[in-house]
Amino acid sequence: MDDDTQHEAEIRLLGLILAQSTLVGVGIGVFDADIWLKNETPMLNGFTYAMGAFFIQGIAYYMFKVFFEQGMRERARISQIDRERNSKYRTMQYSFDQRRAEMELRMQEAQLEKELRWMEANPGQMPPSWGVQGGSPSLVGTYDQQRADNMRIPTHAAQAPAPLSLGVEEEVKSDIPRKKDGTFAKKGE
């Protein structure tokens, strides 16, 4: 028995004990209050109340089956389906991650084999994938060359147009006295 099945069985047993205890208590209360049939002999009273208790428990069980158990089973089934689906997703994701890692390792291994073959064919030189000057052109070197070409200093002559007027023009008045440093002199100096 796995843990979920045992837990379910314990909960059902506890619910049955609770229902029976409640119904026995109700039966004793009804008998003690003289609300329902009270016969002369205790045997007849016991038999009558046993049949009444059986009837009430049967009705309670039927109501439980009709209204509660079907919904609970449906929720449990949906929950089980969700758990199985999530487990399958995790398994698939793990499998994909393993495949991806294997492919990356194969690619690195192939690149290393290519470099080793190149190094055997060209002893004393650096492989092009290392991006060292003097080696064969590699992608790294090509990218660096393109960057250098795009960042060259321009050699054409610059055209210096007249500054734009933004609508504010200052008039230079030569009749305002200035100091030797070029700032305006105060009145009376």
HURAFEN-V366471 format. One record per residue. N is the residue number from 1. RES is the residue in one letter. PHI is phi in degrees with one decimal (NA if undefined). Layout:
N&RES&PHI, N&RES&PHI
//
This chain:
1&M&NA, 2&D&-80.7, 3&D&-62.4, 4&D&-64.9, 5&T&-67.4, 6&Q&-65.2, 7&H&-63.0, 8&E&-62.8, 9&A&-65.0, 10&E&-64.5, 11&I&-65.6, 12&R&-64.6, 13&L&-63.5, 14&L&-63.1, 15&G&-65.6, 16&L&-64.3, 17&I&-61.7, 18&L&-62.7, 19&A&-64.7, 20&Q&-65.4, 21&S&-61.8, 22&T&-63.3, 23&L&-68.2, 24&V&-63.3, 25&G&-62.0, 26&V&-64.3, 27&G&-62.6, 28&I&-65.2, 29&G&-62.6, 30&V&-65.2, 31&F&-65.8, 32&D&-68.1, 33&A&-85.3, 34&D&56.4, 35&I&-84.0, 36&W&-115.1, 37&L&-44.5, 38&K&-132.7, 39&N&-99.0, 40&E&-73.9, 41&T&-102.7, 42&P&-64.5, 43&M&-64.1, 44&L&-67.3, 45&N&-61.8, 46&G&-60.5, 47&F&-64.8, 48&T&-62.9, 49&Y&-70.4, 50&A&-64.5, 51&M&-66.7, 52&G&-63.6, 53&A&-64.9, 54&F&-61.5, 55&F&-62.6, 56&I&-65.8, 57&Q&-65.5, 58&G&-61.9, 59&I&-63.3, 60&A&-62.7, 61&Y&-63.8, 62&Y&-61.9, 63&M&-62.7, 64&F&-61.6, 65&K&-61.6, 66&V&-68.2, 67&F&-94.9, 68&F&-106.8, 69&E&-66.4, 70&Q&-62.2, 71&G&-65.0, 72&M&-66.8, 73&R&-64.5, 74&E&-64.0, 75&R&-63.5, 76&A&-64.6, 77&R&-65.3, 78&I&-64.3, 79&S&-62.1, 80&Q&-63.6, 81&I&-62.2, 82&D&-62.3, 83&R&-62.2, 84&E&-64.5, 85&R&-63.3, 86&N&-63.6, 87&S&-63.8, 88&K&-63.8, 89&Y&-61.2, 90&R&-62.2, 91&T&-63.7, 92&M&-63.9, 93&Q&-63.2, 94&Y&-62.1, 95&S&-62.7, 96&F&-63.6, 97&D&-62.7, 98&Q&-63.8, 99&R&-61.5, 100&R&-61.7, 101&A&-64.0, 102&E&-62.9, 103&M&-64.4, 104&E&-63.8, 105&L&-63.3, 106&R&-62.8, 107&M&-64.1, 108&Q&-65.4, 109&E&-64.6, 110&A&-63.3, 111&Q&-64.7, 112&L&-64.9, 113&E&-60.2, 114&K&-63.0, 115&E&-65.4, 116&L&-64.5, 117&R&-62.1, 118&W&-65.3, 119&M&-65.8, 120&E&-68.9, 121&A&-75.8, 122&N&-126.9, 123&P&-67.2, 124&G&85.2, 125&Q&-112.4, 126&M&-85.1, 127&P&-63.6, 128&P&-65.7, 129&S&-70.3, 130&W&-82.6, 131&G&68.9, 132&V&-93.2, 133&Q&-62.2, 134&G&96.3, 135&G&-87.8, 136&S&-66.4, 137&P&-64.3, 138&S&-124.1, 139&L&-63.0, 140&V&-62.7, 141&G&-63.4, 142&T&-62.5, 143&Y&-64.6, 144&D&-62.2, 145&Q&-64.5, 146&Q&-63.2, 147&R&-62.5, 148&A&-64.9, 149&D&-63.9, 150&N&-75.2, 151&M&-107.4, 152&R&-65.6, 153&I&-78.2, 154&P&-66.9, 155&T&-111.5, 156&H&-78.8, 157&A&-77.1, 158&A&-81.1, 159&Q&-98.2, 160&A&-104.0, 161&P&-75.1, 162&A&-66.9, 163&P&-62.7, 164&L&-75.9, 165&S&-93.4, 166&L&-97.3, 167&G&97.9, 168&V&-112.8, 169&E&-124.4, 170&E&-99.7, 171&E&-97.0, 172&V&-91.4, 173&K&-102.0, 174&S&-87.6, 175&D&-83.9, 176&I&-84.8, 177&P&-70.9, 178&R&-124.5, 179&K&-83.1, 180&K&-66.1, 181&D&-83.3, 182&G&99.6, 183&T&-84.0, 184&F&-72.0, 185&A&-84.5, 186&K&-74.4, 187&K&-65.7, 188&G&95.2, 189&E&-92.2
//
